[in-house]
């Protein structure tokens, strides 16, 4: 059975009386413009003449002039329409102007959605891949529905208001230097000021160094702070990720959780931690295949439904698929890294992407990572706001010791160990800040606790584990 086409009554998507009432209220009380400044803009008015008056009001405010008829006429110039302004002045002012402004915004968004829907047939008929069409449409829908977004150009009142709000929030923080999200490491916070909104952060290392582990540490901290996290895992199932996070959270050895060999006290701690994690806003996408379009679509959808999401982690960038026709992998990676940076700016959240390092560094005597060791693309270095390397020297010392032992056995010689770890359960590690767009590069010494698959500050135990120690 064929569906009937839906006819829209456009008159339901605008209300000229409402528009006049809002403008009349601002004329009666100039302070009301500041109250609704972040809610509506000139494009939300259906009648062009009303939009012009609203912009003239903003110009009066910015030039410290009263929002009154005489000054509005001067600001409007050739756009001045006596009948439209007279109708506004003849309309009664309203008490709850914010409610009217919100309703005006709702109608504006609906008109924009209708316009997008009307353009869909034309887009479908274009010679474009389906994924590009879907991405373009979803981008337009997100831009319309993101009511918090006030545009790329901000005027002085908004900038000052945002600055005052920022100063107040900073004054309430325990760690005054943290501008963005806390990393969970005090020394790293001091050097980086945290993960800032709109930043692309690259965490890079050779396999086995713990780059996934350090990111799970970051995620645990953000979740502990009551914020949401989205994790795109291309290597590990969601259940394995949760086991690692629970081991870090509870100080129960990961192998005990995997094998279910836990005593009553550990089971009680694990139960408490599971209940705690169930209350957190953690979203895991654990498909082995994902491209920049899918990340963009999924993240926009989740961010719209859950505004509390403030961090995205992708493990890892080298496994992401390209949507371009480039055959060279470095060009594909360039497309991906640029797409992630733009997405971080669009959603106003930090995005952490993991990356492998070139094998060539292992042929050097000094194996500490350098920016030139980033695999496949120099564009990663260019697009990233911050690049962190995870380095554990003992991994190379143990590897070298094992190779020497095997070599001695082949030659029939007795081997005497030249190096032994100081501690079987902990080892020294470094978080090397290779790039810091808003600060200085440097290095942070941490400790890797093998049993619990976590990194901790050298002088501080992680706060999050204390609550599950009984």
C-alpha positions in Angstrom: 0.0 0.0 0.0 1.5 3.3 -1.1 2.1 5.9 1.5 0.3 9.2 1.2 2.6 12.2 0.7 2.8 14.6 3.7 1.8 18.2 3.0 3.3 20.8 5.3 1.4 23.8 6.4 4.3 26.4 6.4 2.2 28.7 8.5 2.8 26.4 11.5 6.6 26.9 11.1 6.6 30.7 11.8 4.7 33.2 14.0 5.0 36.8 13.1 3.2 37.9 16.2 5.8 36.1 18.3 8.6 37.7 16.4 7.1 41.2 16.9 6.5 40.5 20.6 10.2 39.5 21.1 11.4 42.7 19.3 8.9 44.9 21.2 10.1 43.4 24.5 13.7 44.3 23.7 12.6 47.9 22.9 10.9 48.1 26.3 13.8 46.5 28.2 17.2 46.6 26.5 18.7 44.1 28.9 16.5 41.4 27.5 18.7 41.3 24.3 21.7 39.9 26.4 19.4 37.2 27.9 18.4 35.8 24.5 21.6 36.5 22.7 22.9 32.9 22.9 19.5 31.5 22.0 18.5 33.1 18.8 20.2 34.9 15.9 19.0 36.9 12.9 18.4 33.8 10.7 15.7 32.6 13.2 13.3 35.3 12.2 11.0 34.4 9.3 10.3 38.0 8.2 13.3 39.6 6.7 12.3 43.0 8.1 12.3 41.5 11.6 15.7 40.0 11.1 17.0 43.4 10.0 15.6 45.1 13.2 17.2 42.4 15.4 20.6 43.0 13.8 20.2 46.8 14.2 19.5 46.2 17.9 22.7 44.2 18.2 24.6 47.1 16.5 23.1 49.5 19.0 24.2 47.3 21.9 27.8 47.0 20.5 28.1 50.8 20.0 26.8 51.6 23.5 23.7 53.3 22.1 20.1 52.8 23.5 18.0 50.4 21.6 15.4 53.0 20.7 13.4 54.0 17.6 15.7 56.9 16.6 18.9 54.8 16.8 17.3 51.8 15.1 16.4 54.0 12.1 20.0 55.1 11.8 21.3 51.6 12.0 18.8 50.2 9.5 19.5 52.9 6.8 18.1 51.8 3.5 16.6 48.7 5.2 14.3 50.8 7.3 10.6 49.9 6.7 8.3 52.2 8.7 5.3 49.9 8.6 7.3 46.9 10.0 8.8 48.9 12.8 5.4 50.5 13.6 3.9 47.1 13.9 6.6 46.1 16.3 6.1 49.2 18.4 2.4 48.6 18.5 2.8 45.0 19.9 2.6 44.5 23.6 5.8 43.5 25.4 5.9 40.0 27.0 7.1 38.9 30.5 8.8 35.6 29.7 10.8 36.5 26.6 13.1 33.5 26.9 10.2 31.1 26.4 9.2 32.9 23.3 12.9 32.9 22.1 13.1 29.1 22.6 9.8 28.6 20.6 11.1 30.9 17.9 14.3 28.8 17.7 12.2 25.6 17.5 10.3 26.9 14.5 13.5 28.0 12.8 15.0 24.6 13.2 11.9 22.9 11.8 12.1 25.2 8.7 15.7 24.3 8.2 15.0 20.6 8.5 12.2 21.0 6.0 14.6 22.7 3.6 17.2 19.9 4.0 14.4 17.3 3.3 13.4 19.1 0.2 17.0 19.1 -1.1 17.5 15.3 -0.5 16.1 14.3 -4.0 18.5 16.6 -5.7 21.4 15.2 -3.7 20.4 11.6 -4.3 20.4 12.2 -8.1 24.0 13.6 -8.0 26.8 11.3 -9.1 28.2 10.9 -5.6 28.9 7.8 -3.4 26.0 7.0 -1.0 28.3 7.4 2.0 29.2 10.9 0.9 25.6 11.8 0.5 24.6 10.4 3.9 27.6 12.2 5.5 26.7 15.5 3.9 23.0 15.3 4.9 23.9 14.2 8.5 26.3 17.0 8.8 23.6 19.5 7.8 21.2 18.0 10.2 23.7 18.1 13.1 24.5 21.7 12.3 20.9 22.6 12.5 20.1 20.7 15.7 23.2 21.8 17.5 21.5 24.7 19.3 24.5 25.4 21.4 26.5 26.4 18.4 26.5 30.2 17.9 28.6 30.4 14.8 32.2 31.0 13.9 32.0 34.7 14.4 31.4 35.7 18.0 30.6 39.2 19.1 32.1 41.0 22.1 29.2 40.4 24.6 29.3 36.6 24.0 33.1 36.5 24.2 33.2 38.4 27.5 30.3 36.3 29.0 32.2 33.1 28.0 35.4 34.4 29.5 33.7 35.2 32.8 32.0 31.8 32.9 35.4 30.1 32.2 37.1 32.1 35.0 34.4 31.1 37.5 34.7 27.4 36.5 38.5 27.5 36.8 38.2 29.0 40.3 36.1 26.0 41.4 38.5 23.4 40.1 40.8 21.5 42.5 43.6 21.7 39.9 43.7 25.3 38.8 45.9 24.7 35.8 43.6 22.2 34.1 41.8 24.0 31.3 40.2 21.0 29.7 39.7 17.4 30.8 41.9 16.0 33.5 44.4 13.4 32.3 44.4 11.7 35.7 48.1 12.3 36.0 49.0 15.4 38.1 52.4 16.1 36.5 51.0 15.6 33.0 48.1 18.0 33.8 50.7 20.6 34.9 52.6 20.3 31.6 49.6 20.2 29.3 46.8 21.9 31.2 44.6 18.9 30.3 42.9 17.8 27.1 41.2 20.9 25.6 37.9 21.1 23.7 38.4 20.8 19.9 41.9 19.3 20.2 43.2 16.3 18.3 45.5 14.3 20.6 47.7 11.6 19.2 49.0 8.8 21.5 51.8 6.9 19.8 54.1 4.0 20.7 55.5 0.8 19.4 53.4 -2.4 20.0 53.4 -3.6 23.6 54.3 -0.2 25.2 50.8 0.4 26.6 49.2 3.0 24.4 45.8 1.4 24.8 46.3 1.1 28.5 47.2 4.8 29.0 44.1 5.8 27.0 41.9 3.5 29.3 43.5 5.4 32.2 42.5 8.7 30.6 38.9 7.3 30.0 38.6 6.1 33.6 39.4 9.6 34.8 36.9 11.3 32.6 34.2 8.8 33.6 35.1 9.4 37.3 34.6 13.1 36.7 31.0 12.4 35.6 31.5 13.0 31.9 30.8 10.7 28.9 33.3 8.9 26.7 33.0 7.2 23.3 35.6 4.6 22.5 36.0 3.2 18.9 38.0 0.0 19.4 39.2 -1.6 16.2 41.4 -4.3 17.9 39.7 -5.3 21.1 36.1 -6.5 21.9 34.1 -4.3 24.4 34.2 -7.0 27.1 38.0 -7.1 27.1 38.1 -3.3 27.3 35.8 -3.4 30.3 37.9 -6.1 32.1 41.0 -3.9 31.7 39.2 -0.9 33.1 37.8 -2.9 36.0 41.3 -4.3 36.8 42.7 -0.7 36.8 39.8 0.5 38.9 39.8 -2.2 41.6 43.5 -3.2 41.8 42.5 -6.8 41.1 45.0 -8.4 38.7 43.7 -8.7 35.2 44.5 -12.4 35.0 42.4 -13.0 38.1 39.4 -11.4 36.4 40.0 -13.2 33.2 40.3 -16.6 34.9 37.6 -15.8 37.5 40.0 -16.8 40.3 39.1 -14.2 42.9 38.5 -14.5 46.6 35.3 -13.2 48.3 36.9 -9.8 49.0 37.9 -9.3 45.4 34.5 -10.5 44.1 32.9 -7.9 46.4 35.2 -5.1 45.0 34.5 -6.3 41.5 30.8 -6.2 42.1 30.9 -2.7 43.4 33.1 -1.6 40.4 30.7 -3.2 37.9 27.8 -1.4 39.5 29.8 1.8 39.3 30.8 1.3 35.7 27.1 0.6 34.8 26.2 4.0 35.9 28.8 5.7 33.7 28.2 7.1 30.3 30.6 4.9 28.3 29.9 4.0 24.7 32.1 1.4 22.9 32.0 0.7 19.2 34.0 -2.5 18.8 33.7 -3.2 15.1 37.0 -4.2 13.3 36.0 -1.9 10.4 35.4 1.9 10.7 36.0 4.8 8.4 36.0 8.6 9.0 32.4 8.9 7.8 31.2 6.2 10.2 33.0 7.8 13.1 31.6 11.2 12.2 28.0 9.9 11.9 28.1 7.8 15.0 29.7 10.5 17.1 27.3 13.2 16.0 24.4 11.0 16.8 25.7 10.1 20.2 26.7 13.7 21.1 23.2 14.9 20.2 21.5 12.2 22.3 24.1 12.5 25.2 25.4 16.1 25.5 27.5 15.0 28.5 29.9 13.1 26.1 33.2 15.1 26.3 35.8 12.7 25.0 36.3 10.4 22.0 39.1 7.8 21.8 40.0 5.8 18.6 42.2 2.7 18.8 43.8 3.1 16.4 44.2 5.4 13.4 46.2 2.9 11.4 43.3 0.5 11.2 40.8 3.0 10.0 39.6 2.6 6.5 39.8 5.4 3.9 36.8 6.6 1.9 38.9 8.3 -0.7 40.3 7.1 -4.0 43.9 7.6 -2.9 46.0 4.5 -3.4 48.9 5.7 -1.3 48.4 5.0 2.4 50.0 8.2 3.6 47.4 10.2 1.7 44.6 8.1 3.2 46.0 8.7 6.7 46.2 12.4 5.9 42.5 12.4 5.0 41.6 10.6 8.2 43.7 12.8 10.5 42.3 16.0 9.0 38.8 14.6 9.3 39.3 13.8 13.0 40.7 17.3 13.7 37.7 19.0 12.0 35.3 16.7 13.8 36.9 17.6 17.2 36.4 21.3 16.3 32.8 20.7 15.2 31.7 18.8 18.3 33.9 20.9 20.6 35.4 17.9 22.4 39.0 16.4 22.5 39.5 13.4 20.3 42.4 11.0 21.2 43.6 8.8 18.3 46.2 6.1 18.8 49.0 5.6 16.3 51.8 3.1 15.7 55.4 4.2 15.3 57.8 3.2 12.6 59.8 0.0 13.2 63.0 1.8 12.2 63.4 3.4 15.6 64.2 -0.1 17.1 67.5 0.0 15.0 68.7 3.0 16.9 70.7 2.9 20.1 68.4 5.5 21.7 64.9 4.2 21.2 63.1 7.1 22.7 60.4 8.1 20.2 60.7 11.2 18.0 58.0 13.0 15.9 59.7 11.7 12.8 58.9 8.1 13.9 55.1 8.6 13.4 54.1 6.0 10.8 52.6 6.7 7.4 52.0 10.4 7.4 53.5 13.7 8.4 50.0 15.1 8.3 49.4 13.5 11.7 52.1 15.8 13.2 50.6 18.8 11.4 46.9 18.2 12.4 47.6 17.1 16.0 47.4 19.7 18.8 49.2 17.3 21.1 51.3 14.2 20.5 52.1 11.9 23.5 54.6 9.0 23.2 54.4 6.1 25.6 57.9 4.8 26.3 59.0 1.9 28.6 62.8 1.3 28.4 62.5 -2.0 30.3 60.6 -3.5 27.4 63.7 -3.1 25.2 66.1 -4.2 28.0 64.1 -7.4 28.5 63.9 -8.0 24.8 67.7 -7.5 24.4 68.3 -9.8 27.4 66.2 -12.5 25.8 67.9 -12.2 22.5 71.4 -12.5 24.1 70.3 -15.6 26.1 68.9 -17.3 22.9 72.1 -16.5 21.1 74.3 -18.0 23.9 72.2 -21.2 23.9 72.6 -21.6 20.1 76.3 -21.3 20.5 76.3 -23.7 23.4 77.6 -21.2 25.9 76.5 -20.7 29.5 74.7 -17.4 29.8 74.9 -15.1 32.8 72.1 -12.5 32.9 73.4 -8.9 32.6 70.1 -7.2 33.4 67.2 -8.1 35.7 64.1 -6.0 36.4 64.2 -4.2 39.8 60.5 -5.1 40.3 58.5 -7.9 38.7 55.2 -6.0 39.2 56.1 -2.4 38.4 58.4 -0.6 36.0 59.4 2.9 35.2 57.8 4.5 32.2 57.6 7.9 30.5 54.9 9.9 28.8 56.8 12.0 26.3 55.1 15.2 25.1 56.4 15.4 21.6 54.2 18.2 20.5 52.1 20.6 22.6 50.5 23.4 20.6 49.6 25.4 23.7 52.6 24.6 25.8 56.1 23.2 25.9 57.2 19.6 25.0 58.7 17.5 27.8 58.6 14.3 29.6 56.6 12.9 32.5 57.8 10.0 34.6 55.1 7.5 35.6 55.0 3.9 36.8 53.4 1.0 34.9 51.7 -1.5 37.2 51.7 -4.7 35.1 49.2 -6.7 37.1 46.5 -4.0 37.0 47.2 -2.8 33.4 47.5 0.8 34.4 49.9 3.7 34.6 50.1 5.8 37.8 52.0 8.9 38.8 55.3 8.1 40.5 54.4 9.9 43.7 50.7 9.5 43.7 48.3 6.5 43.8 45.3 6.8 41.5 42.4 8.3 43.5 39.8 6.0 41.7 41.0 2.8 43.3 40.7 3.9 46.9 37.0 3.6 47.0 37.1 -0.1 46.1 39.8 -1.1 48.7 37.2 -1.6 51.4 
